[in-house]
Amino acid sequence: MTRHLLDPATAGHEALHTLMASRWSCRGYRPEPVPREVIAAILDTARRAPSWCNTQPWHLHIAEADATNRFRAALAEHVGQAPAENPDIPFPEAYEGVYQERRRASGWQLYESVGIAKGDRVASARQMMRNFELFDAPHVAIVTTEAKLGTYGAVDCGVFVNSFLLAAHSHGVGTIPQAALASQAPFIREFFDIPEGRQVLLGISFGYPDVDHPINSYRTERQSSDEVVTWLES
């Protein structure tokens, strides 16, 4: 049997570490579209993500050109009517303890980057609405999973999403995965004509980053390696 094992000396672990360490959630984009061949190359890398029993439950609906602008305008108008959240997959019940602390720290960094003072609910609500304007990105990918595969189908899609984000970053393309879009799953399903039995997991807005935009100036922290593992030694 031929085993395809990479030599640690040439395995590219340094390149992977650089991608992981340097990628960020982009919230400001240049207007020019990403060429179709670059998107195809990103997908060709991401599609190699592993999944339970190789089920590969992910499917993407990708908007480009006028389709992105039509979706952006329609979604923003829809959300402007204050519809109730209606995700296919339940959102977190609560953020407590360290999870709440991390969530708040991330939010404060975002608001500070664009000059929103703590307690300014009008400005923070306007910034929240930028999610539904796709942060002016020229593209959005709606990621769906097979409902009958349940939680583990969604987990497999999460692996694919991370692969997509890293592949995009390797091509100089900025991304932001947005669960906020999934809050309007029925609207998204109708707009993209998504088949029954598919669940809207999230959206990924993407394009070339506007590196001079202040909202792209901050980076969130991560736990240390010691904090994410419990060792069993005997």
C-alpha positions as CSV (number, residue, x, y, z in Angstrom):
1,M,0.0,0.0,0.0
2,T,1.3,3.4,-0.9
3,R,1.1,5.9,2.0
4,H,1.0,9.5,1.1
5,L,2.8,11.0,4.1
6,L,4.4,14.4,4.0
7,D,7.9,15.0,5.0
8,P,7.8,17.3,8.1
9,A,10.7,19.2,6.6
10,T,8.7,20.2,3.5
11,A,5.1,19.8,4.8
12,G,4.3,23.4,4.7
13,H,3.4,23.7,8.4
14,E,5.0,27.1,8.6
15,A,2.8,28.3,5.7
16,L,-0.3,26.9,7.4
17,H,0.6,28.5,10.7
18,T,1.1,31.8,8.9
19,L,-2.3,31.6,7.2
20,M,-4.0,30.7,10.5
21,A,-2.3,33.4,12.4
22,S,-2.8,36.2,9.8
23,R,-6.3,35.6,8.7
24,W,-9.0,38.0,10.1
25,S,-12.7,38.7,9.6
26,C,-12.8,41.4,7.0
27,R,-15.5,44.0,7.3
28,G,-14.4,46.5,4.7
29,Y,-13.9,45.6,1.0
30,R,-12.8,47.1,-2.3
31,P,-15.5,47.1,-5.0
32,E,-13.7,45.1,-7.6
33,P,-14.9,41.5,-8.0
34,V,-12.9,38.4,-7.4
35,P,-12.3,36.7,-10.8
36,R,-14.3,33.5,-11.3
37,E,-11.1,31.5,-11.8
38,V,-9.8,32.6,-8.4
39,I,-13.1,31.6,-6.7
40,A,-12.9,28.3,-8.5
41,A,-9.3,27.8,-7.1
42,I,-10.5,28.6,-3.6
43,L,-13.3,26.0,-3.9
44,D,-11.0,23.4,-5.3
45,T,-8.9,23.6,-2.2
46,A,-11.8,23.9,0.3
47,R,-13.7,20.9,-1.2
48,R,-11.0,18.6,0.1
49,A,-12.2,19.2,3.6
50,P,-12.9,15.9,5.6
51,S,-16.4,14.9,6.6
52,W,-18.0,12.0,8.5
53,C,-18.2,9.0,6.1
54,N,-17.1,11.4,3.4
55,T,-20.7,12.7,3.2
56,Q,-19.5,16.2,2.1
57,P,-22.8,17.8,3.2
58,W,-21.9,21.3,2.2
59,H,-23.3,23.2,-0.8
60,L,-22.8,26.9,-1.7
61,H,-24.9,29.4,-3.5
62,I,-22.5,32.2,-4.6
63,A,-23.6,35.6,-5.7
64,E,-21.5,37.8,-7.9
65,A,-21.9,41.0,-9.9
66,D,-25.5,42.3,-10.1
67,A,-26.8,39.3,-8.1
68,T,-24.8,40.4,-5.0
69,N,-26.2,43.9,-5.2
70,R,-29.8,42.6,-5.7
71,F,-29.4,40.4,-2.7
72,R,-27.8,43.1,-0.6
73,A,-30.5,45.6,-1.3
74,A,-33.3,43.1,-0.8
75,L,-31.9,41.7,2.4
76,A,-31.3,45.1,3.9
77,E,-34.8,46.2,3.1
78,H,-36.2,43.0,4.5
79,V,-34.3,43.3,7.8
80,G,-35.2,47.0,8.0
81,Q,-38.8,45.8,8.6
82,A,-37.6,44.2,11.8
83,P,-38.6,40.6,11.2
84,A,-38.1,38.1,13.9
85,E,-35.0,35.9,13.9
86,N,-35.8,32.6,12.3
87,P,-32.6,30.5,11.8
88,D,-32.8,26.9,10.6
89,I,-30.3,25.9,13.3
90,P,-30.9,27.3,16.8
91,F,-28.6,30.1,17.9
92,P,-26.8,29.9,21.2
93,E,-29.1,29.9,24.2
94,A,-26.8,32.2,26.2
95,Y,-23.3,33.6,26.4
96,E,-22.0,33.2,29.9
97,G,-18.7,33.4,31.8
98,V,-15.6,33.5,29.6
99,Y,-17.7,33.2,26.5
100,Q,-19.5,36.4,27.3
101,E,-16.2,38.1,28.2
102,R,-14.7,37.2,24.8
103,R,-17.8,38.2,23.0
104,R,-17.8,41.6,24.7
105,A,-14.1,42.2,24.1
106,S,-14.5,41.4,20.4
107,G,-17.5,43.8,20.1
108,W,-15.6,46.6,21.9
109,Q,-12.7,46.2,19.6
110,L,-15.0,46.5,16.6
111,Y,-16.8,49.6,17.9
112,E,-13.6,51.3,19.0
113,S,-12.1,50.8,15.5
114,V,-14.9,52.9,13.9
115,G,-15.3,55.4,16.7
116,I,-18.5,54.1,18.3
117,A,-18.6,55.0,22.0
118,K,-19.7,52.5,24.6
119,G,-23.4,52.8,25.2
120,D,-24.2,54.5,21.8
121,R,-27.0,52.1,20.9
122,V,-27.9,54.0,17.7
123,A,-24.5,53.8,16.2
124,S,-24.0,50.2,17.3
125,A,-27.3,49.2,15.8
126,R,-26.3,50.8,12.6
127,Q,-23.0,48.9,12.6
128,M,-25.0,45.7,13.2
129,M,-27.0,46.4,10.1
130,R,-23.8,46.4,8.1
131,N,-24.0,42.6,8.4
132,F,-27.0,42.6,6.1
133,E,-25.3,44.9,3.7
134,L,-22.5,42.3,3.4
135,F,-20.0,45.0,4.5
136,D,-20.1,46.1,0.8
137,A,-18.4,42.9,-0.3
138,P,-18.8,42.1,-4.0
139,H,-19.6,38.4,-3.2
140,V,-21.5,36.3,-0.8
141,A,-21.6,32.5,-0.4
142,I,-24.6,31.0,1.3
143,V,-23.5,27.7,3.0
144,T,-26.2,25.1,3.4
145,T,-26.1,21.6,5.0
146,E,-28.3,18.6,4.7
147,A,-31.0,18.7,7.4
148,K,-31.2,14.9,7.8
149,L,-27.5,14.8,8.7
150,G,-28.2,16.8,11.8
151,T,-25.6,18.3,14.1
152,Y,-22.7,16.4,12.6
153,G,-23.6,17.5,9.1
154,A,-23.3,21.1,10.4
155,V,-20.0,20.3,12.1
156,D,-18.6,18.9,8.8
157,C,-19.7,22.1,7.1
158,G,-17.8,24.0,9.7
159,V,-14.6,22.2,8.7
160,F,-15.4,23.1,5.1
161,V,-16.0,26.8,6.0
162,N,-12.6,27.1,7.7
163,S,-11.0,25.5,4.7
164,F,-12.7,28.0,2.5
165,L,-11.6,30.9,4.7
166,L,-7.9,29.8,4.7
167,A,-7.9,29.0,0.9
168,A,-9.4,32.5,0.2
169,H,-6.8,34.1,2.5
170,S,-4.0,32.3,0.6
171,H,-5.3,34.0,-2.6
172,G,-5.4,37.5,-0.9
173,V,-9.2,37.4,-0.7
174,G,-10.8,38.6,2.6
175,T,-13.7,36.8,4.2
176,I,-16.1,37.0,7.0
177,P,-18.4,34.1,8.1
178,Q,-21.7,35.6,9.1
179,A,-24.2,33.7,11.3
180,A,-26.3,36.9,11.3
181,L,-27.4,36.1,7.7
182,A,-28.8,32.7,8.9
183,S,-31.2,34.6,11.2
184,Q,-33.2,35.3,8.0
185,A,-33.2,31.7,6.7
186,P,-36.7,31.8,5.1
187,F,-35.9,34.9,3.1
188,I,-32.5,33.5,2.0
189,R,-34.1,30.2,1.0
190,E,-36.6,32.0,-1.2
191,F,-34.1,34.4,-2.8
192,F,-31.6,31.7,-3.7
193,D,-34.3,29.0,-4.4
194,I,-32.6,26.6,-2.0
195,P,-34.2,23.2,-2.1
196,E,-36.3,21.8,0.8
197,G,-34.2,19.6,3.1
198,R,-31.3,22.0,3.0
199,Q,-30.6,24.2,6.1
200,V,-29.0,27.6,5.9
201,L,-25.9,27.5,8.1
202,L,-24.3,30.9,7.5
203,G,-23.1,33.3,4.8
204,I,-19.6,34.2,3.9
205,S,-19.1,37.6,2.5
206,F,-15.9,37.9,0.6
207,G,-13.8,40.1,-1.8
208,Y,-10.5,41.9,-1.8
209,P,-9.9,43.7,1.5
210,D,-9.8,47.5,1.9
211,V,-6.7,47.4,4.1
212,D,-7.0,51.1,4.8
213,H,-10.5,50.9,6.3
214,P,-10.2,51.4,10.1
215,I,-12.6,48.5,10.8
216,N,-9.9,46.1,9.4
217,S,-7.2,47.5,11.8
218,Y,-7.8,45.3,14.9
219,R,-7.3,41.6,15.6
220,T,-9.0,39.5,18.2
221,E,-7.0,37.4,20.7
222,R,-7.0,33.5,20.9
223,Q,-6.5,31.2,23.9
224,S,-3.0,29.9,24.5
225,S,-2.2,26.3,23.6
226,D,-2.2,25.4,27.3
227,E,-5.8,26.7,27.8
228,V,-7.3,24.6,25.1
229,V,-6.1,21.2,26.2
230,T,-6.2,18.9,29.3
231,W,-3.4,16.3,29.3
232,L,-3.9,12.8,30.5
233,E,-0.5,11.4,31.5
234,S,-1.2,8.1,33.2
